[in-house]
Amino acid sequence: MVAHLVRLKLALVANGLRRSVWQVVGFAFAVLYGLGILAIVVAGMVAVGTQDVALQRTVTVLVGSALVIGWWFIPLLAFGVDATLDPERFATFAIPRRVLVVGLAVAALVGVPGVLSAVAALSTSLAWFRHPGALLVGVVAAVLGLAVAVVGGRAVVALAAPLVARRRARELTAVVTLLLVVSIGPTLGTLTNGREISRETFDDLVGVLAWTPFGAAWAAPADVAAGDPALAVARLAIAGVTLAIALRLWEGALARTLVQPVHAGSGGARPAGLGVLSRVPATPLGAVVGRCLVYWFRDPRYAVALAIVPFTPVILWVVGRGGNADLVLASGVLAAFVCGWGVSSDVSYDGSAFWMHVSAGVRGVVDRLGRVVASGIIAVPLVTTIVVVTAAVTDRLDAVPALLGAAAGVMLTSYGGASIVSALFVQPVQQPGENPFQTRQGASMATVLSQTAGWALVLVAASPPALLAWFAVSRSSAALGWAALALGVVLGAVWLTVGVRVGGRLLDRRAPVLLQRVIAFE
């Protein structure tokens, strides 16, 4: 049965490559990228093998711990894992749970991420090629550590699925994730305290990881090389107990999943009446605006996309290491682009509900403009606040007009470009009510290329007010600042008008095709 599940996973991967040429191209790029990473890892481990035991221990424990942590927590932060062998699909088959657990664990290594993880784990043993005993223990430790990573990751996902299936929990997880991501830079800065990062910087961290399920297995070869086999046995025992507990927890969670599959919930009661729809004009444009506002206020997918915007000043502050005020001043412009380009996914998020726009005969221009207005009601105050606050914090209130001009130009231009792109392309996204741990299949290189081309065109079209604003800020020129504000509003309005009109005409012609594609993704 284990071999059958592996063959099934291989067949699913092969069938996915037959969907389009772009799937093959994307897979080829992923393989080439992975081979490059593997070459670096293997060469690095061989080079580390010529160094002292202390450095070998530091490197192997850090690499191995990163591998385990990635398998355990990245699926939670990304709201999904590989769903080609979703356990819920085996609910009607009389497969023993223990056999299913082993089969799913082995099948998880089929694919580019799994193969890269396996080879990277085994390559850590190369760091001990000068110590035969440690090399043998290193191979065993690598296999055990990889098992802990895969099985533990699946157990964590299975146990957390019922909680994260709730909408409020998903939103809270998204916020916590963003806080963790933006805190990485300040945390590293605090740990290093301005010093150059060296081996000693990680000694305390490695000492802790070596006694945790993340790094215990990877520290065992170093103990053998240092002449302390009893300590190596203790660390391998920690990894073995972790694997046994993870297997038991995953088996129990799998039994629950097969009997009571996880379904996403809204997390709250439905409001009475029409809500925001009762506060918009009773016109086609008002209907589109109202419907989109409902999404912006109640759909967690929109909330997750918008949640990063308030953190843009922190992100740029981290990138500039806290000493580049000009970079922090660009927060409003970056936030404007994120908000404006977010409209490009609107039709994809609509899913099958897009049939209402098609069947109602709403003009494409009205649809495009309504989505822009709904987003702008939220984005304009948010971006304006970011611009003013960052200018005040950096003591550059004189730069507010220039920054507002650059942000207005970028936002309006992004709205125009997104209005065109979303009428040409749709992409697989999570559907409402879907288990957040299911990854949508079917993304293609065409989607990536369309998004990248759209970004490039928007940035080029919005460059005049942005460059003028940069000159105004760098020279502290009030006249140039007000000129940048005027240019940003006028030029942005022009590009917005062009984008809405062109996107509207495209939508009038392509609406049935887009509806067919979004339904195919469900």
N, C-alpha and C positions, 0 to 999 in steps of 0.2 A: 504493500500500500504506500509506503514511503517513496519508493521508486516511481509509483504511479503518480503521486502528487508532484514530484519533481518533473516528470514528463509533461504533466498538465501545465505546470508553470512555464516550461520551455515552449510549449505549443501556444500558450497565450501571448508570450513575448514575441514569438515569430509572427503570429497573426496580427499583432499590433503594428509590426513593421510593414505589413502588406497594405496598410490603409492608404498610404501615400508615399511618394518619393521623399517628401520632407521629413516623414518619420524616420526613414533610413538615414537621411542626412544628419538629422539631430542625433540619432543613435551613434553614427560614426564620429561626430564631434565629441560626444560624451565618452566614447571609448578612447579616442586619441587624448582627450584631456586626462582621463583616468590613467592611461599608460604613462603620461608625462609625470603625473603625481607619484605613481608607483616607482618610476625610475629615480625620482628624487629621494623617496623614502628608502628604497633599497640601497642606493648609493650612500645615503646618509648613515644608515645602520652599519654598513661595512666600514665607513670612515670612523664611526664612533667605536667600533670594535678594536681600533688601534689605540684607544685612549685608556685612561685609568678606570677602575671599577666604579668610582663615585660618579663620574660623568656618564658612564654607561647606564647606571641605575637611574640617574635623573632623566635622561632622554627616553629610555624605554618605558618608565613609569608614566611620564607625561604623555607620550604617544598612546600607550595602551589605555590610560584613563580617559583621554579625549575620545578614543574610539567607543568605549563603553558608555560614556556620558552622551555621546551623539546618538547612539542606538536607543538609549533610554528616554531622552527628553526632547530631541528634535521633533519626533512625531507629534508630541503634545503641543509644542510651540507652533508647529505648522498646521495644526488641526487636521492631521491626516497621515496615513501610512499607505504603503502599497496595498491596494484592494483587489488585486487580480485573484487572490485566493482568500477572499473574505470568509471567516469561519461561519457566518450566518448562511452561506450558500450550501453548507454541508448538513444543515439541520434535518433534511429528509433522508439522509443516507445513514445506514447502520454501520458507522465506522467507530471502533473503540476510541474513547477520548485520548488515551495515552498514545495510541498510534497516530491519531490526528495531530496531536501536539508535536510529536517528533517529526512528522511529515511536513507540517507547516514551518517548523523551525529550519529544517534543511532547505525547503523550498524558498525561504526568505533570502538565502544566499544566492539564488539564481537571479541574475541581472547584474547590471554594472555596479551599483552600490555594494551588493553582497560580495561579488568577486573581488572588488577593490578592498573591501574590509578584510576578507579572508587572507589575501596576499599580504596586505599591510601588517596584519596580526602575525603571520608566520615570519615576515621579514624581521621582526624584532629579535628573533632568535639569532639572526646573523651578527648582532652586536656582541655575541659571546663565542665567536669562532675560535678565539685563542684559549678558551677554557672548555675542554671537552665535557666535563660534568655539567657545567652551567649551560652549555649548548643543548644537551639532552633535556635538561629541566626547562630550558627556554622553549623548546618545541611543545612540550606538554603544557606549559603555562600559557602559550599562545593559543592552543586549541581550547583550553579551559576558559581563558579570558574571552575568546570569541563566542563561546557558548553562553557565558554570562551576559555578554552584550546582547546577543540576539534573543535569547529566551527572556532575559530580564526586561528588555525593551518591549517585547510582546506582552509580558505580564503587566507592566506598568500601563500600557495602552488599554488592555482589556479591563483592568481594574478601574481606570479613570473614565472609561466610556460612559457609564450611566450618569456620572456627575457632569461631565462636559457636554453631554447631550442636552442639558438644560441651557436655555438661551442666556440667562443671567450669568451662569457659570462660564459660558464661552466668552462673554464680554469681559468678565473679571479676569479671566486667563489672558485675554488679549492685552489688557492694560498692564497686568503684572509682567507679561513678556516684554512689552515696550520699556517698562521701567528697568528691567534687567538688562536689556540691550543697551540702553543709553547710559547705564551706570558702569558698563565695562571699562570705558575710558577713564572716568574719574577714579575708579577703584584701582586700576593699574597705576595711574599717576600717584595715588596715595601710597601704594605698596612700594613703588620705586623711589618716590620722594625726590624726583629729579635726577636720580643716579642712573648710570648706565646699567642696562639689564645684563646680568651675568649669571653664572652657575649658582652663586650664593643666593641670588634673588629667589630661586625656586627651591632651596634646600628645605625650608620649613614646610612648604606646600607638598613636596614629594614625601617628606616624612609622615605627613598626615594621610596622603593618598595611599601609601603603602599598607596602611591598616584598614582600608575601606574596601568594599566590594569592587570599587572602580579600579584600584591599582594594586590590590594584594597579589594577584596572580603574576603580574608583570614584574613585581619586586623580588619574587622567589629566586630567579637565576642569579641576581646580584648577591643574594645571601650565600648561595652555593659558591660563587666565585670568591667571596670574602671569607670562606671557610666556616660558615655557620649553617650547616644543613638543617638543624633543628628549627631555626627561624624560618627557613624556606618551607619546611613542612607545615608550620603554623600558618603561613600566608596562603599556601595552596589549600589548606583546610578551610580558611575563610572563603576562598573562591568556590570551593566545592559545596559548602553549606549554602552559600548564596544561590548557586545554581539549583540545588535541591529545593530550596524555598521558592524560587522563581517558577520552577516547574510545577510545584504543587499549587501555587497561586494561579498560574495561567490555566492549569487544568480545571480548577474550580470555577474560574471566570468563564472559561470556555463552555463548561457544562451549563452555566446560567445563560450564556448567550444563545446556545442552541435551543434552549427551552423558551426563553423570553428575550427575543432580539431587542437591541437598544434602538429606541426611536427618539429623535430630537423633539424637544418640547419648546413651547413659546416662553415658558417661565413666568407667565402673568395672565391676568384675566383680560378678556377683550373689552375695550371701551364701548359704552352704549352710544348709539347715534352714529352720525357720519364723521364725527371728529373734525379733523382739519379740512375735510372735503366740504363742510358746511360753511367754511370761512373764505372760500375762493369764489370768484365770479362763475356764474352758471353758463360758461362758454367752453368751446373745445379747448382753448388754451388754459382756462382755469381748471378744467378737468385733468389735463395732463400735469399741470403744476401740483394740484392737490394729491393726485395719485403718487407722484414722485416724492412729495414731502412725506407722505405716509411711510414710504420706504426709508427715507433718510432718518426719520425719527424712530422707526420701529424695527427695521430690518438689521440684525446684528452684522450682516456682511458689510453694509454701508458703514456701520459704527466702527468696525475694525479698520476699514480703509481710511476713515476720517480720524481715528484715534491718534495716528502718528503725527498729525499736523501740529498740535500744540507743543510737541517735543522737538520740532525742528531747530529752535534756538539752542537747546541743550546738545543736540547732535552736532551742530556746527561749532558750538563752543568746545566740545570734546575734540573734534577734528582739528581745530585751531589751537588745542592744548591750553585753552583759557587765556591766551595772550593775543589773539587776533580779533580785535573789535570789528574790523571791516567784514570779516567772515560772518560774525554773528548778525551784523546788520543785513546780510543777505537772506536771513531766515524768512522774512516776509515774501521775498521773491520765490524761494523754494516752496513755501507753503502755497503760494498762489498757483504754481505749476501743478502741484499734487492735487489741489482741489479742482482745478480746471480740467486736467486730464482724466480725473475720475469718471467723468461722464462717458468716456469711451467704453466702459463696461456696462452701461445701463441696459442695453438690449439683452446682453448675455445674462444679467441678473434677472431680467423679466422672465426668462424661460418661456414656458408655454403660455404664460399670461400675456405675452406680446400679441396673442391672437385678438385681444380686445382692441388694440390700436389698428390692427389690420381690418378686422370685421367692421369697426365703426367708421371706417373711411376717413380717419383723421389725416389731414394734409401733412405731408412730411415736414414742411416748414413749421407748422404748429407743434408737431411732436418734438422737433429739435429745439425750438425756442422754449417750450414748456420745461424740458429737462434742464436746460441752462438756467432758467429763472429759479426753479426749485433748488438747484445746487447753490446758486448765487445768494439766495436768502440766508443760507447758513455760512457760506464761504466768505462773503464780503465782510461781515462784522468780524469773523474770526481772523482773517488775514490783516485787516486794519488794526485790530488789537495787537497782533504780533508785531507789526511794523512800529507802532507807537511805543509799545513796551520795550522792545529791544533798543530803540533809539534813546529812550529815557535811561535805560540801564547803562548803556555805553556813553551817556552824556553827549549824544549827538541829535538832539531834538531839531537842530537846524536842517538835518538831512531828511526829515519826514516827508516833505513834498516830493523830493527825488525818489525816495524809496516807494512811496505810494504810486508814483508814475510807473516805475519799473514793475511793481506788483500788478498794477492794473493792466499794463500792456501784456504781461505774461499770462495773467489769468484769462483775459478776454480772448487772446490769441489761442490759448489752450482749449478754451471752450469751442472756438471755431474749428480747430483741427480735430478735436475729439468728436464733434458733430459729424464730420466727414468720415473718419475712421470707423465709428460705430455703425455707420450705414453701409460699410463695405465688408467688415469682418465681425464675426462673433467668436467667442472662445468658450471652452468648457469651464464652468464655474460650479461651486456648490449650489445646489438647489434648495429652496425653502423647505424646512422640515427634514432635511437629509442628515444622516448620522455624520457629525463633524469629523469622524475618523476615517471617512471614505474619501479617497482621492479621486477627483474627476479624471477619467481617462480620455485621451483623444487630442491633447494639445499638440500642435504641430509647429514646425519651424516657420511656416507662413505667418502664424500669430506673432511670433517673436519678431520677425522681420517687419511686419506691419506696425507694431508698436514702436520699434526702434526708428523706423523711417518717419513715423508721425512725430516722435520726440524731436528728431533732427530738424524737421521742417518748422515745427513750432518755435524752437530755439532760434532758428535763423530769422523767421518772420518777426519775432519779438525782440531781436537784438538792438534795433535803433533806440528805443526808449531806455533799454537796459544799459547800453553803452553811455548814453547821455546822462543817465542817473549816476553811473560810476564816475564820470568826469565831475559831475556836480558834487558828489560826496567827497571825492579825493581832493578837490580844490576848495571845498567849503563855499561854493558859489550859490547864493540864494536864487539868482536869476536863472542859472542853468537848472536848478532844482524845480522851479515852477514850469520851466520849459519842458523838462522831462515829464512832469505830471500831465501837462496838456498833450504832449506827443503820445504818451502812453494811453491816455483815454481815447484820443481820436483815432490813432492807428489801431489800437486794440478793438475799438468799435467797428472799424472797417473790416478787419479780419474776422471778427465775430459774425458780421453780416454776411460776408462771403461764405464762411463755413456753414452757417445756418441755411442759407439758400442752396448752396451746392449739396450739402448733406440732405436737405429736404427733397431735392429733386432725385437724388440717388435712392432715398428711402421710398419715394413714390413708386419707383421702378423695381426695387429689390425687396420690398417688405415681405412678399410671400416666400422668397428664397431664404431670407433671414429667419422667418418663422420656421421653415422646414429644418434649418440647421440647428436652431436652439432646441427644437423638439428632439432632434436626433441625439443631442448631447444628454438628454434625460434618461 
